[in-house]
Amino acid sequence: MEFTKGHGTGNDFVILPDPDGALDLTPGLVAALCDRRRGIGADGVLRVVRSAKHPDSAALAGEAEWFMDYWNADGSYAEMCGNGARVFVRYLLDMGLATGLDTGLDTGLAAPDGAALPVATRSGVVRARVNGDTIAVEMRRPRLYDGSTAALGGLTLAGTAVDVGNPHLVCPLPVGLDLGGLDLTRAPDVDPAVFPAGVNVEFTVPGAPVEGADEHVLMRVYERGSAETLSCGTGTCAVAAVALRDAGRDTGVVAVDVPGGRVTVTVTEDACWLAGPAVLVATGTVTPTALRTTGPA
C-alpha cells in the first residue's frame, strides 16, 4: 500500500492515495498506521479519494473533485481538520491532482491571496488558497456557543465552547499558571452533557505583540482521538476567535504559536482563514499485514 507522510506545524498525517475508493480502510488499520512504534506514526490518516467515489462526499462531487477522508489516530472519524486540509492540498498540488485550481477568483477583503482549490470534507466544502510555501484554508467562522470547564491535574479551568465544524473548548490559563507545565498525558475531564461526542481542548496564554497581528496567543491542545498534538488547525481558529472576543473585536488577525510552529488565523465577517506551512517529507510503501492491529478490525 502506497503512502506519503506530511505535516503542518508538526501536526502529522499518513496520506493514502485511493482515488476510486477501493481501499478497505478500517479503524484497526488506521490505528496501526498511526502507531509510532509499530506503524508509520501520525496524528491521523488522510485518504485521498474522489468525492464521487465515497458515500460521505458523493453529494459534494459537483463542488469539489477530491474528498479528504480524515481519520483520527485511534481510528475514529473527524468532521474537519484544518492542518490536515492544508497538507491534503499540498499533496494534490505536488502529485498534479489539483485540476480544480482557479487562479481568477477574487480573494475578497482580508482573505489570503493565491489560487483557490475546493476540497470536500465531512464538514462541507472548504476552499484553500496557495501562495508559495504557504497554504491557507477557509473554514466556517467559529461559533462561540457556551461556557464549560476542563479538569486537569487537580485544576478546574473555565473555558468557552466553540464550533469550527468540530467541537472545541478554549481555556485561557489564569495569570501565573505555566502553559508548558500542564500535564497533557491524559485527556482532560469535560462535561459530557455539553460535549456528547467528545471535544478538543485548547489551553492558552497571551503572547508578546507580533507585527501584522492584532493578537498573539500561545496554545497547547489535547485532541480527541489523538491525545496531545504539536498543532491543531481548527483549534487555532477556535483560540483566535476567543482571543478576539476577549479583546472586544469581532474580526482580526491572530498569530497562534503551537509547539510545532506558528500559524496565522484571519477571522472575517463570514469565514476563518488558517494559513501556514504544509510539508511532505516522505513517500513509500507499507505492508498492512505486518502492522500490529491496535484497534477493532
Backbone hydrogen bonds in HBPLUS format (Angstrom, degrees):
<---DONOR---> <-ACCEPTOR-->    atom                        ^
c    i                          cat <-CA-CA->   ^        H-A-AA   ^      H-
h    n   atom  resd res      DA  || num        DHA   H-A  angle D-A-AA Bond
n    s   type  num  typ     dist DA aas  dist angle  dist       angle   num
A0286-VAL N   A0001-MET O   2.82 MM 285  5.31 154.6  1.89 145.9 153.5     1
A0003-PHE N   A0284-GLY O   2.93 MM 281  5.56 152.7  2.01 150.6 148.9     2
A0284-GLY N   A0003-PHE O   3.02 MM 281  5.56 152.4  2.09 155.1 153.5     3
A0004-THR N   A0015-ILE O   2.94 MM  11  4.96 145.0  2.06 138.4 147.9     4
A0015-ILE N   A0004-THR O   2.71 MM  11  4.96 170.3  1.72 165.6 165.6     5
A0005-LYS N   A0282-ALA O   2.79 MM 277  5.14 162.1  1.82 144.4 148.5     6
A0281-VAL N   A0005-LYS O   2.80 MM 276  5.73 160.3  1.84 152.7 159.6     7
A0006-GLY N   A0013-PHE O   3.11 MM   7  5.49 163.7  2.14 153.5 158.4     8
A0013-PHE N   A0006-GLY O   2.82 MM   7  5.49 160.1  1.86 161.7 163.8     9
A0007-HIS N   A0279-VAL O   2.83 MM 272  5.49 152.7  1.91 154.0 163.3    10
A0279-VAL N   A0007-HIS O   2.92 MM 272  5.49 174.2  1.92 166.3 166.5    11
A0008-GLY N   A0011-ASN O   3.05 MM   3  5.18 152.2  2.13 129.7 135.7    12
A0011-ASN N   A0008-GLY O   3.06 MM   3  5.18 165.0  2.08 117.5 118.6    13
A0043-ASP N   A0012-ASP O   2.84 MM  31  5.45 156.0  1.89 132.6 139.9    14
A0014-VAL N   A0044-GLY O   3.05 MM  30  6.52 156.6  2.11 152.3 158.0    15
A0046-LEU N   A0014-VAL O   2.85 MM  32  6.15 162.0  1.88 151.7 157.0    16
A0016-LEU N   A0046-LEU O   2.85 MM  30  6.21 159.3  1.90 148.6 154.8    17
A0048-VAL N   A0016-LEU O   2.85 MM  32  6.00 168.9  1.87 153.6 156.1    18
A0018-ASP N   A0048-VAL O   2.88 MM  30  5.47 157.2  1.93 146.4 148.1    19
A0021-GLY N   A0018-ASP O   3.04 MM   3  5.38 168.8  2.05 120.4 123.5    20
A0050-ARG N   A0019-PRO O   3.03 MM  31  5.16 167.4  2.05 121.7 125.6    21
A0025-LEU N   A0023-LEU O   3.03 MM   2  5.61 124.8  2.35 106.2  90.5    22
A0030-VAL N   A0026-THR O   2.98 MM   4  6.24 164.3  2.01 158.0 162.4    23
A0031-ALA N   A0027-PRO O   2.98 MM   4  6.13 167.2  1.99 150.0 153.3    24
A0028-GLY N   A0296-PRO O   2.67 MM 268  4.78 110.1  2.15 168.0 162.6    25
A0032-ALA N   A0028-GLY O   2.98 MM   4  6.12 151.5  2.06 142.5 150.6    26
A0033-LEU N   A0029-LEU O   2.90 MM   4  6.11 157.3  1.95 150.9 156.6    27
A0034-CYS N   A0030-VAL O   3.04 MM   4  6.27 152.0  2.12 149.3 156.7    28
A0035-ASP N   A0032-ALA O   3.29 MM   3  5.14 149.9  2.39  96.3 105.0    29
A0040-ILE N   A0033-LEU O   2.93 MM   7  5.37 135.3  2.14 127.9 138.8    30
A0041-GLY N   A0033-LEU O   2.91 MM   8  6.22 164.1  1.94 149.1 153.6    31
A0042-ALA N   A0034-CYS O   3.21 MM   8  4.52 149.6  2.31 115.8 110.1    32
A0039-GLY N   A0035-ASP O   2.94 MM   4  4.71 134.5  2.16 122.7 129.6    33
A0045-VAL N   A0071-TRP O   2.93 MM  26  5.14 154.4  1.99 141.3 149.7    34
A0071-TRP N   A0045-VAL O   2.96 MM  26  5.14 157.0  2.01 150.5 156.0    35
A0047-ARG N   A0069-ASP O   2.95 MM  22  4.91 173.3  1.96 135.7 138.0    36
A0069-ASP N   A0047-ARG O   3.14 MM  22  4.91 166.1  2.16 154.0 150.2    37
A0049-VAL N   A0067-PHE O   3.45 MM  18  5.44 178.9  2.45 154.3 154.2    38
A0067-PHE N   A0049-VAL O   2.76 MM  18  5.44 168.5  1.77 169.8 173.4    39
A0053-LYS N   A0050-ARG O   2.87 MM   3  5.37 156.0  1.93 116.9 124.9    40
A0051-SER N   A0065-GLU O   2.84 MM  14  5.58 163.3  1.87 130.9 136.7    41
A0054-HIS N   A0051-SER O   3.38 MM   3  5.72 173.8  2.38 115.3 115.6    42
A0057-SER N   A0054-HIS O   3.05 MM   3  5.54 160.0  2.09 116.4 122.8    43
A0058-ALA N   A0054-HIS O   2.97 MM   4  5.78 123.0  2.30 158.4 174.7    44
A0060-LEU N   A0057-SER O   2.79 MM   3  5.29 154.1  1.85 117.9 126.7    45
A0061-ALA N   A0058-ALA O   3.22 MM   3  5.31 168.6  2.24 109.1 112.0    46
A0063-GLU N   A0060-LEU O   2.86 MM   3  5.42 154.2  1.93 117.9 126.3    47
A0064-ALA N   A0060-LEU O   3.04 MM   4  6.25 151.6  2.12 157.8 166.7    48
A0120-ALA N   A0066-TRP O   2.96 MM  54  6.12 170.9  1.97 164.4 161.5    49
A0068-MET N   A0120-ALA O   2.84 MM  52  6.13 167.2  1.86 171.6 167.7    50
A0072-ASN N   A0076-SER O   2.69 MM   4  5.27 159.9  1.73 162.3 167.7    51
A0075-GLY N   A0072-ASN O   3.03 MM   3  5.45 163.9  2.05 117.0 120.5    52
A0074-ASP N   A0225-GLY O   3.08 MM 151  5.34 131.6  2.32 150.4 160.9    53
A0085-ALA N   A0081-CYS O   2.85 MM   4  6.05 148.8  1.94 147.5 155.4    54
A0086-ARG N   A0082-GLY O   3.20 MM   4  6.52 151.5  2.29 143.0 150.0    55
A0087-VAL N   A0083-ASN O   2.97 MM   4  6.27 160.1  2.01 153.3 158.4    56
A0088-PHE N   A0084-GLY O   2.77 MM   4  5.89 154.5  1.84 147.7 156.0    57
A0089-VAL N   A0085-ALA O   3.00 MM   4  6.19 155.0  2.07 143.9 149.2    58
A0090-ARG N   A0086-ARG O   3.05 MM   4  6.33 155.1  2.11 142.6 149.5    59
A0091-TYR N   A0087-VAL O   2.96 MM   4  6.27 153.1  2.04 148.9 155.7    60
A0092-LEU N   A0088-PHE O   3.02 MM   4  6.40 160.2  2.06 149.2 154.0    61
A0093-LEU N   A0089-VAL O   2.95 MM   4  6.18 161.2  1.98 155.0 159.6    62
A0094-ASP N   A0090-ARG O   2.93 MM   4  6.11 171.7  1.94 153.8 156.1    63
A0095-MET N   A0091-TYR O   2.93 MM   4  5.97 147.6  2.04 152.0 160.0    64
A0097-LEU N   A0092-LEU O   2.75 MM   5  4.73 152.5  1.82 154.4 154.7    65
A0096-GLY N   A0093-LEU O   3.15 MM   3  5.22 161.8  2.18 105.6 110.8    66
A0099-THR N   A0097-LEU O   2.85 MM   2  5.63 137.1  2.04 105.4  93.0    67
A0101-LEU N   A0098-ALA O   3.43 MM   3  5.74 158.4  2.48 112.9 113.0    68
A0102-ASP N   A0116-ALA O   2.77 MM  14  5.10 165.8  1.79 152.7 157.7    69
A0116-ALA N   A0102-ASP O   2.82 MM  14  5.10 169.8  1.83 145.4 143.8    70
A0111-ALA N   A0108-GLY O   3.25 MM   3  5.58 165.4  2.27 122.8 125.9    71
A0130-VAL N   A0115-ALA O   2.97 MM  15  5.44 149.1  2.07 144.9 154.7    72
A0117-LEU N   A0128-ALA O   2.81 MM  11  5.11 144.1  1.93 144.1 153.4    73
A0128-ALA N   A0117-LEU O   2.80 MM  11  5.11 154.2  1.86 139.4 148.2    74
A0119-VAL N   A0126-VAL O   2.78 MM   7  5.37 155.3  1.84 162.1 169.1    75
A0126-VAL N   A0119-VAL O   2.85 MM   7  5.37 162.9  1.88 159.6 159.5    76
A0121-THR N   A0124-GLY O   2.86 MM   3  5.09 139.0  2.03 124.3 137.6    77
A0124-GLY N   A0121-THR O   3.05 MM   3  5.09 162.0  2.08 110.3 111.5    78
A0138-GLU N   A0127-ARG O   2.63 MM  11  5.24 172.2  1.63 170.4 173.3    79
A0129-ARG N   A0136-ALA O   2.63 MM   7  5.12 159.2  1.67 156.0 163.2    80
A0136-ALA N   A0129-ARG O   2.87 MM   7  5.12 168.1  1.88 155.1 158.4    81
A0131-ASN N   A0134-THR O   2.97 MM   3  5.35 171.8  1.97 172.2 170.6    82
A0134-THR N   A0131-ASN O   3.17 MM   3  5.35 150.7  2.26 130.8 126.2    83
A0135-ILE N   A0276-GLY O   3.05 MM 141  5.80 171.7  2.06 158.0 155.3    84
A0276-GLY N   A0135-ILE O   3.28 MM 141  5.80 149.3  2.38 129.2 136.6    85
A0137-VAL N   A0274-LEU O   2.89 MM 137  5.35 150.9  1.98 141.9 146.6    86
A0274-LEU N   A0137-VAL O   2.99 MM 137  5.35 163.7  2.02 144.9 148.7    87
A0139-MET N   A0272-CYS O   2.74 MM 133  5.20 172.8  1.75 159.0 161.5    88
A0272-CYS N   A0139-MET O   2.94 MM 133  5.20 145.4  2.06 149.0 147.6    89
A0143-ARG N   A0163-ASP O   2.95 MM  20  5.03 162.6  1.98 139.9 145.6    90
A0163-ASP N   A0143-ARG O   2.85 MM  20  5.03 160.8  1.89 139.1 144.4    91
A0145-TYR N   A0161-ALA O   3.03 MM  16  5.82 157.5  2.08 148.0 155.2    92
A0161-ALA N   A0146-ASP O   2.81 MM  15  5.02 163.5  1.84 135.1 140.2    93
A0148-SER N   A0159-GLY O   3.10 MM  11  5.43 163.7  2.13 135.6 138.6    94
A0159-GLY N   A0148-SER O   2.82 MM  11  5.43 153.3  1.89 160.1 153.4    95
A0150-ALA N   A0157-LEU O   2.92 MM   7  5.29 150.7  2.01 144.5 153.9    96
A0157-LEU N   A0150-ALA O   2.83 MM   7  5.29 173.8  1.83 155.1 154.5    97
A0151-ALA N   A0189-ASP O   2.87 MM  38  4.92 161.8  1.91 141.3 147.5    98
A0189-ASP N   A0151-ALA O   2.94 MM  38  4.92 161.5  1.97 146.5 146.8    99
A0152-LEU N   A0155-LEU O   2.76 MM   3  5.09 155.0  1.82 144.3 153.1   100
A0155-LEU N   A0152-LEU O   2.86 MM   3  5.09 160.8  1.90 116.7 122.1   101
A0160-THR N   A0170-VAL O   2.89 MM  10  5.20 148.6  1.98 136.8 143.0   102
A0170-VAL N   A0160-THR O   2.93 MM  10  5.20 164.7  1.95 146.7 144.7   103
A0162-VAL N   A0168-HIS O   2.87 MM   6  5.05 162.6  1.90 137.7 141.6   104
A0168-HIS N   A0162-VAL O   2.89 MM   6  5.05 136.7  2.08 151.6 161.9   105
A0164-VAL N   A0166-ASN O   3.02 MM   2  5.14 175.9  2.03 147.9 148.4   106
A0200-ASN N   A0167-PRO O   3.20 MM  33  6.32 174.0  2.20 135.0 136.9   107
A0169-LEU N   A0200-ASN O   2.84 MM  31  6.27 141.3  1.99 158.3 165.5   108
A0202-GLU N   A0169-LEU O   2.88 MM  33  6.12 158.7  1.93 147.3 154.3   109
A0171-CYS N   A0202-GLU O   2.75 MM  31  5.96 168.8  1.76 158.1 162.0   110
A0204-THR N   A0171-CYS O   3.23 MM  33  6.30 155.0  2.30 129.7 131.9   111
A0173-LEU N   A0204-THR O   2.86 MM  31  5.91 169.2  1.88 167.5 164.4   112
A0177-LEU N   A0174-PRO O   3.12 MM   3  5.81 165.0  2.14 143.2 144.1   113
A0181-GLY N   A0178-ASP O   3.18 MM   3  5.23 142.0  2.34  97.3 108.2   114
A0182-LEU N   A0179-LEU O   3.34 MM   3  5.81 170.7  2.35 113.9 116.6   115
A0194-VAL N   A0191-ASP O   3.09 MM   3  5.52 137.0  2.28 108.9 119.4   116
A0195-PHE N   A0191-ASP O   2.98 MM   4  6.21 155.9  2.04 150.3 158.1   117
A0198-GLY N   A0195-PHE O   3.07 MM   3  5.14 162.6  2.10 115.5 115.9   118
A0201-VAL N   A0222-TYR O   2.99 MM  21  5.30 162.5  2.02 152.2 152.0   119
A0222-TYR N   A0201-VAL O   2.91 MM  21  5.30 160.4  1.94 151.6 157.7   120
A0203-PHE N   A0220-ARG O   2.85 MM  17  5.34 166.1  1.87 158.0 161.8   121
A0220-ARG N   A0203-PHE O   2.96 MM  17  5.34 151.8  2.04 150.3 158.8   122
A0205-VAL N   A0218-LEU O   3.05 MM  13  5.35 147.7  2.16 141.8 148.9   123
A0218-LEU N   A0205-VAL O   2.86 MM  13  5.35 176.6  1.86 172.4 173.2   124
A0207-GLY N   A0216-HIS O   2.79 MM   9  4.98 162.2  1.83 135.8 130.5   125
A0213-ALA N   A0210-VAL O   3.11 MM   3  5.60 159.9  2.15 138.8 138.4   126
A0214-ASP N   A0253-VAL O   2.70 MM  39  5.31 143.7  1.83 137.7 149.1   127
A0215-GLU N   A0253-VAL O   3.27 MM  38  6.72 148.3  2.37 148.6 154.8   128
A0255-ALA N   A0215-GLU O   2.98 MM  40  6.37 159.3  2.02 156.8 153.7   129
A0217-VAL N   A0255-ALA O   2.92 MM  38  6.37 161.2  1.96 164.2 170.4   130
A0257-ASP N   A0217-VAL O   2.86 MM  40  6.28 162.1  1.89 160.5 165.3   131
A0219-MET N   A0257-ASP O   2.89 MM  38  6.13 155.0  1.95 173.2 172.7   132
A0223-GLU N   A0227-ALA O   2.92 MM   4  5.12 156.0  1.98 130.2 126.0   133
A0226-SER N   A0223-GLU O   3.09 MM   3  5.36 165.7  2.11 126.5 128.1   134
A0227-ALA N   A0223-GLU O   2.96 MM   4  5.12 132.9  2.19 168.3 154.1   135
A0260-GLY N   A0230-LEU O   3.03 MM  30  4.84 142.2  2.18 144.7 133.4   136
A0236-THR N   A0232-CYS O   2.89 MM   4  6.23 144.3  2.02 150.6 159.6   137
A0237-CYS N   A0233-GLY O   3.24 MM   4  6.61 148.9  2.34 144.2 152.5   138
A0238-ALA N   A0234-THR O   2.99 MM   4  6.32 155.3  2.05 147.3 153.8   139
A0239-VAL N   A0235-GLY O   2.90 MM   4  6.13 161.6  1.94 149.7 154.8   140
A0240-ALA N   A0236-THR O   2.87 MM   4  6.01 155.0  1.94 141.8 148.7   141
A0241-ALA N   A0237-CYS O   3.03 MM   4  6.25 158.6  2.08 148.4 153.2   142
A0242-VAL N   A0238-ALA O   3.14 MM   4  6.43 156.7  2.19 148.7 154.4   143
A0243-ALA N   A0239-VAL O   2.91 MM   4  6.13 160.4  1.95 151.8 157.7   144
A0244-LEU N   A0240-ALA O   2.93 MM   4  6.14 158.8  1.98 151.6 156.7   145
A0245-ARG N   A0241-ALA O   3.01 MM   4  6.18 160.4  2.05 143.4 149.2   146
A0246-ASP N   A0242-VAL O   2.89 MM   4  6.09 163.5  1.92 152.4 156.7   147
A0247-ALA N   A0243-ALA O   3.08 MM   4  6.25 128.4  2.36 134.1 147.2   148
A0247-ALA N   A0244-LEU O   3.05 MM   3  5.01 132.7  2.28  94.7 108.2   149
A0249-ARG N   A0244-LEU O   2.79 MM   5  4.99 167.5  1.81 148.8 145.5   150
A0248-GLY N   A0245-ARG O   2.92 MM   3  5.05 159.9  1.96 108.3 113.7   151
A0252-GLY N   A0267-VAL O   3.05 MM  15  5.42 157.8  2.10 143.0 147.1   152
A0267-VAL N   A0252-GLY O   2.91 MM  15  5.42 161.1  1.94 169.7 166.9   153
A0254-VAL N   A0265-VAL O   2.82 MM  11  5.20 165.2  1.84 155.4 160.6   154
A0265-VAL N   A0254-VAL O   2.91 MM  11  5.20 175.7  1.91 155.8 157.2   155
A0256-VAL N   A0263-VAL O   2.98 MM   7  5.51 175.2  1.98 161.8 163.4   156
A0263-VAL N   A0256-VAL O   3.06 MM   7  5.51 162.3  2.10 151.5 155.6   157
A0258-VAL N   A0261-GLY O   2.82 MM   3  5.38 162.2  1.86 163.8 169.1   158
A0261-GLY N   A0258-VAL O   2.98 MM   3  5.38 172.2  1.98 122.7 125.3   159
A0264-THR N   A0275-ALA O   2.95 MM  11  5.20 165.8  1.97 149.8 154.5   160
A0275-ALA N   A0264-THR O   2.92 MM  11  5.20 163.3  1.95 153.2 158.4   161
A0266-THR N   A0273-TRP O   2.90 MM   7  5.01 158.1  1.94 142.7 150.0   162
A0273-TRP N   A0266-THR O   2.85 MM   7  5.01 166.2  1.87 142.9 147.0   163
A0268-THR N   A0271-ALA O   2.96 MM   3  5.28 160.2  2.00 142.2 148.3   164
A0290-ALA N   A0287-THR O   2.93 MM   3  5.49 151.8  2.01 118.5 127.3   165
A0291-LEU N   A0288-PRO O   3.11 MM   3  5.40 157.2  2.16 109.0 116.0   166
